[in-house]
């Protein structure tokens, strides 16, 4: 069961780090329990729940908006030319 509040989630994450480092913890919980409490429930439709590839597409779209379409085009063109040299 994930933590109810963000503060509790952060505390459990710190406890998990202490447990993995071999230091004593304040809660006495197992690593599995701490991992469970430190996790965040995925919000349906959010980028995190859609997977890694969707996140990359969002990042590229944000980059192209910041730098202008020409910068995104140049990076795509450079990637294509690098792959063309391998053939």
Buried (B, 14 or more C-beta within 10 A) or exposed (E): EEBEEEEEBEBBBBBBEBBEEEEEBEBEBEEEBBBBBBBEEEEEEEEEEBEEEEEEEEEEEEEBEEEEEEEBEEBEEEEEEEEEEEE
